[in-house]
Amino acid sequence: MNDNIKLDHILSNRDIISSSENTLTETEFNFVKKVLRQAIDQFLNMRKDEGKELAKDLTKRIKLIGKMVESIEKKFKSSVTAHFDKLKERLESLTKESEIDEQRLSLELAVMADKADVTEECVRLKSHLKFFIESLEKQNDPGRKLNFLCQELNRETNTISSKSISTFITHKAILIKEEIEKIREQIQNIE
């Protein structure tokens, strides 16, 4: 028979091992207590240091997302104009001899610009980013709140991406989503 003895076997049969001395002297107890306290203090200090580093990383990533949101806001209006110019040019080449109704074209631009407008999403994203930093700095146990904020950041970024008519904005949205995923992974380490 080749069965290995496992810890479960020993624990379930406590009578196998017995000790005649079950008490510690006061000196021994104080020594164990002192060593245990030192180990706990070192563990807690290590966790605080790890938390500080984690907070630095999360703050850096949130600021990076903030910069990308600003670049999206700056690029949005010019991307609508560039898209309009391309459509107008294409329309003119397709209807070489026909007359273009400039008023109708302007109306179409307004409709297109409205559908592609990401201003509200950018405002909400910036608000969530600000709240994320505040929660990170002021909350004792921010894990759940930060996880929820990641979901909201992701939702707004998805909307920006779906509304986008610019590859620049779409690429920025993808980069933001990558950073959000990295943040989400880091948040799993926060208790």
C-alpha positions in Angstrom: 0.0 0.0 0.0 1.4 3.4 -1.1 -0.8 6.0 0.6 0.8 9.2 1.6 0.0 10.7 5.0 -1.6 14.1 4.6 -2.1 16.9 7.1 -5.8 16.1 7.1 -5.1 12.6 8.4 -3.1 13.9 11.3 -5.6 16.7 12.2 -8.5 14.3 12.1 -6.7 12.0 14.6 -5.5 14.5 17.2 -4.8 11.7 19.7 -1.8 10.5 17.7 0.4 13.4 18.8 0.3 14.6 22.3 2.3 16.9 24.4 2.8 16.7 28.1 3.5 20.4 28.5 0.8 22.7 27.2 1.6 25.9 29.1 4.1 28.5 28.4 6.0 30.4 31.0 5.3 34.1 31.3 8.7 34.8 29.7 8.0 32.5 26.8 4.5 33.9 26.3 5.9 37.5 26.3 8.6 36.5 23.8 6.0 34.9 21.5 3.8 37.9 21.9 6.6 40.4 21.1 7.7 38.4 18.0 4.2 38.1 16.8 3.5 41.8 17.3 6.7 42.6 15.3 5.6 40.3 12.5 2.2 41.9 12.4 3.6 45.4 12.4 6.0 44.6 9.6 3.2 43.0 7.6 1.0 46.1 8.1 3.8 48.5 7.1 4.5 46.4 4.0 0.8 46.6 3.1 0.8 50.4 3.6 3.8 50.8 1.4 2.2 48.5 -1.2 -0.9 50.6 -1.0 1.0 53.8 -1.5 2.7 52.4 -4.6 -0.6 51.1 -5.9 -2.2 54.5 -5.4 0.6 56.2 -7.3 0.2 53.8 -10.2 -3.6 54.3 -10.3 -3.2 58.1 -10.1 -0.7 58.1 -13.0 -3.1 56.0 -15.1 -6.1 58.2 -14.3 -4.1 61.3 -15.2 -3.1 59.7 -18.5 -6.8 58.9 -19.3 -7.6 62.6 -18.4 -5.0 63.8 -21.0 -6.5 61.4 -23.6 -10.0 62.8 -22.9 -8.7 66.3 -23.4 -7.1 65.3 -26.7 -10.5 63.8 -27.8 -12.2 67.1 -26.9 -9.8 69.1 -28.9 -9.9 66.8 -31.9 -13.7 66.3 -32.0 -14.7 69.6 -33.7 -11.9 69.4 -36.3 -12.8 65.8 -37.0 -16.4 66.7 -37.8 -15.3 69.5 -40.1 -12.7 67.2 -41.8 -15.4 64.5 -42.2 -17.8 67.0 -43.7 -15.2 68.3 -46.1 -14.5 64.8 -47.3 -18.2 64.1 -47.8 -18.7 67.3 -49.6 -15.8 66.6 -51.9 -17.0 63.1 -52.6 -20.6 64.4 -53.2 -19.2 67.0 -55.7 -17.3 64.3 -57.6 -20.4 62.1 -57.7 -22.7 64.9 -58.9 -20.3 66.8 -61.1 -22.9 68.6 -63.2 -25.7 68.7 -60.6 -26.2 71.6 -58.3 -25.6 71.1 -54.6 -28.1 72.5 -52.1 -25.8 74.2 -49.7 -28.6 74.7 -47.1 -29.4 71.0 -47.2 -25.7 70.2 -46.9 -25.3 72.5 -43.9 -28.3 70.8 -42.3 -26.8 67.4 -42.8 -23.5 68.6 -41.3 -25.5 69.8 -38.2 -27.2 66.4 -37.9 -23.9 64.6 -38.3 -22.1 66.8 -35.8 -24.9 66.3 -33.3 -24.8 62.5 -33.7 -21.0 62.5 -33.3 -20.9 65.0 -30.4 -19.0 63.4 -27.5 -19.0 66.5 -25.3 -21.3 65.0 -22.7 -19.4 61.8 -22.5 -16.1 63.7 -22.1 -17.6 65.8 -19.3 -18.9 62.7 -17.5 -15.5 60.9 -18.0 -13.7 63.8 -16.4 -16.1 63.9 -13.6 -15.6 60.2 -12.9 -11.8 60.6 -13.1 -12.0 63.4 -10.5 -14.2 61.3 -8.2 -11.8 58.3 -8.7 -8.9 60.3 -7.4 -10.9 61.7 -4.5 -12.0 58.3 -3.5 -8.5 56.9 -3.7 -7.2 59.7 -1.5 -10.0 60.0 1.0 -11.7 56.6 1.4 -10.5 54.0 3.8 -11.9 51.1 1.7 -12.3 52.4 -1.8 -12.2 49.1 -3.7 -15.9 48.7 -4.5 -16.4 52.3 -5.4 -13.3 52.3 -7.7 -14.5 49.2 -9.4 -17.9 50.8 -10.0 -16.2 53.9 -11.4 -14.2 51.7 -13.8 -17.5 50.4 -15.1 -18.7 54.0 -15.6 -15.5 55.0 -17.3 -15.8 52.0 -19.6 -19.4 52.9 -20.4 -18.6 56.5 -21.4 -15.5 55.4 -23.4 -17.6 52.8 -25.3 -20.2 55.6 -26.2 -17.4 57.9 -27.4 -16.0 55.1 -29.5 -19.4 54.2 -31.0 -20.2 57.9 -31.9 -16.8 58.6 -33.3 -16.3 59.5 -36.9 -12.5 59.9 -36.4 -9.9 57.2 -36.3 -7.9 59.4 -34.0 -10.8 59.5 -31.5 -11.5 55.8 -31.9 -7.8 55.0 -31.2 -7.8 57.2 -28.2 -10.9 55.4 -26.9 -9.1 52.0 -27.3 -6.1 53.3 -25.4 -8.4 54.6 -22.6 -10.1 51.2 -22.5 -6.7 49.5 -22.1 -5.8 51.8 -19.2 -9.2 51.1 -17.6 -8.6 47.4 -17.8 -5.1 47.8 -16.2 -6.7 49.9 -13.4 -9.4 47.3 -12.9 -6.7 44.6 -12.5 -4.9 46.8 -9.9 -8.1 47.4 -8.0 -8.5 43.7 -7.4 -5.5 44.1 -5.0 -7.3 46.7 -2.9 -9.3 45.5 0.0 
